[in-house]
Amino acid sequence: MHGQSKKVALSPHQVAWQTRHGHANSFVVVRGADLDIGVYMGSSSTDLRMDGIDAVEAVSIFEEPYDWGRFWALTAPSA
């Protein structure tokens, strides 16, 4: 993230990919300075880059100790 603005440092290429594949279950995963892990829908990548994490509602926030089972169930569910 960039400084106090909490903008996510996504490259234009990453935003373009997320925009093109926004119909799929794609995510942006951000670890904050407090070590919380925020999971955001990939379709929100433009807003995350331009406006920051405070402008976008997270799908889920994971705090330490992380529940990796819940994280993987959300981001990579089995069929």
Backbone hydrogen bonds, N-H to C=O, Kabsch-Sander energy under -0.5 kcal/mol:
donor,donor_aa,acceptor,acceptor_aa,energy
2,H,7,K,-2.0
3,G,1,M,-0.7
5,S,2,H,-0.6
6,K,2,H,-0.8
6,K,3,G,-0.8
7,K,2,H,-0.7
8,V,48,L,-2.1
10,L,8,V,-2.4
15,V,11,S,-2.3
16,A,12,P,-2.5
17,W,13,H,-2.4
18,Q,14,Q,-2.6
19,T,15,V,-2.6
20,R,16,A,-2.5
21,H,17,W,-2.1
22,G,19,T,-1.0
24,A,21,H,-1.9
26,S,24,A,-1.7
28,V,40,Y,-2.7
30,V,28,V,-0.5
30,V,38,G,-2.8
32,G,30,V,-0.6
32,G,36,D,-2.6
35,L,32,G,-2.1
37,I,62,F,-2.9
38,G,30,V,-3.3
38,G,36,D,-0.6
39,V,60,S,-2.8
40,Y,28,V,-2.7
40,Y,38,G,-0.5
42,G,26,S,-3.3
44,S,41,M,-2.1
45,S,42,G,-2.0
48,L,44,S,-2.5
49,R,45,S,-2.4
50,M,46,T,-2.7
51,D,47,D,-2.9
52,G,47,D,-1.3
53,I,6,K,-2.2
55,A,52,G,-1.5
56,V,53,I,-0.9
59,V,39,V,-2.9
60,S,39,V,-1.3
62,F,37,I,-3.1
63,E,61,I,-0.5
68,W,66,Y,-1.2
71,F,67,D,-2.2
72,W,68,W,-2.8
73,A,69,G,-2.1
74,L,70,R,-1.7
75,T,71,F,-2.6
76,A,72,W,-2.6
